[in-house]
C-alpha cells in the first residue's frame, strides 16, 4: 500500500508498519464526517 501511494501517512513502530488508508478517509469526508 505504501508503494502504491494508498496511505495518507504511515509509520514503523517497533518493527511493525501502521498506516491510514486514503480511501477510508475519503469515504468519511464524502459522508460529511470530519
Helices and strands as residue ranges (DSSP letters): E 7-13, E 16-21, H 22-30
